[in-house]
Amino acid sequence: MNRFVGDDVYLHLETTNGAYAAHRFGQPMAVCAYIRNGRVRFERAAIAGNRPYRVGLKMEQGWIYAEGLTDYEVDEKGRLLLAGHDDEGRLAVALQLSRTPWPMSALEEEA
C-alpha cells in the first residue's frame, strides 16, 4: 500500500452482507456500501489485526477504513486487491487501489 502513498489513485470499496447473508442474521434487508473509481490521495496507510485485519488510509481531510479483510494480491497490472470473505468464501468487503480507473464492465477489463 505504501507505493500508492502521495499519489492520486482510483479506489474501489464495497461492503455487503448481501441478499445471500440477510437470512443468517435475521435481517429483513441486505445492506451494502459501494464506490468505484473514487479518485483519492492518502498520506499514510495502516494495517492492523491478524486475519481478519483492517486497513486505514489517512487522507488530508479524513480516513478511508475497511475491516474484515482476509486476503490480498497484487495483479499483473500492479493493482492492489484486498478482500474479506466469510467462512463460506463469500465476499463481505473489498478495498482495491489502482493507478488507472477500474473498468465499468467485463468488456472494458478485456481491452
N, C-alpha and C positions, 0 to 999 in steps of 0.2 A: 504494500500500500504506500510505502514511503516514496516510491518512484513517481507517484502522482501528486505529491505534496507541492503546493505552489503553482500548479498548472490548472488551466481550465480543462475539466473532464466532463464526460457525459455519464450521468447516473441513471441506473435502473434500480428501483427499490420497490418491492412489493411484500406485503404480508397478507396472509389469508388463513382463516380456519376452514374456508371452502365449504361448499354445499355438502361435500363428502364427509366433513367433520362435524357439522352442526348437530347431528343426532347424538354424537358422543358426549356432548356437554349439555344436552337438554336445551339447546338454544333454538328459539323459533326462527332464527335467520342466520345466514352466513355473514361474516364481516371481512372486509378487505381494505387495504390501502395500496395505492399504485401510483408510481410516477415513472415515466420513461423519457429519456433524453433531457432530463433537467441538467442544465449546464451549471456546474458548481466549481468552486475553488476552495480547498481546505488547507489549513496551515499546520495541522497535526493529525496523525492517525493513531488510534489506540486500540489494542486488542486485549481483552481480559476474559478470564474464565478458562474452563478446561472441558471442552466438548460436552454440552453446547457452550459456545463462547459468545461474546458480544463485541461489537465494533462501534467506535465513535469516531466521527470525522469532525474536527473543530474548524469551523469557518469563522470569518471575521465577525459575523453577526449572530452566531449560534452554532448548533450542533446538528449533525445527522447521526442517527443511532439505530442500530439493529441488534436484536438479541435472539438467541436460539439458533445460532449458526452452527452447523456441524461439518460442513465440507467446503473446500475451496480448490480452485485450479486457475492457472493462467493458460489461456488458449493460445492457438498458433498466431493470433493477431495481437497478442500482448494484452488482452483484456483480462481483468481480474473478475472472477466469478465466485461469489460466496453464496452459500445456500444453507438453509436449515431444513432437515427432513425429519418427519416424525418416525416413530418406531416401525411403521409400516412402509417407510420410504416415500411418503407423500410430501410435497413441497409445502412448507409453512412460511418461510421467509426467504427472500433473495435480495442481495445487495451486489450490484455489478458496476464496475468502473471501466470506461473506455476513453481513449483519446479521440475517437471518431463517433459520430452518432450511431445509436443502436438501430438496426433495421426495424421497420414497422411491419414487415411481413416476411414469410419464409422465402418468397421470391427475391426480395432485397438481399437477404442473407446469402443467397447463392451467387449474387453478382460480384 
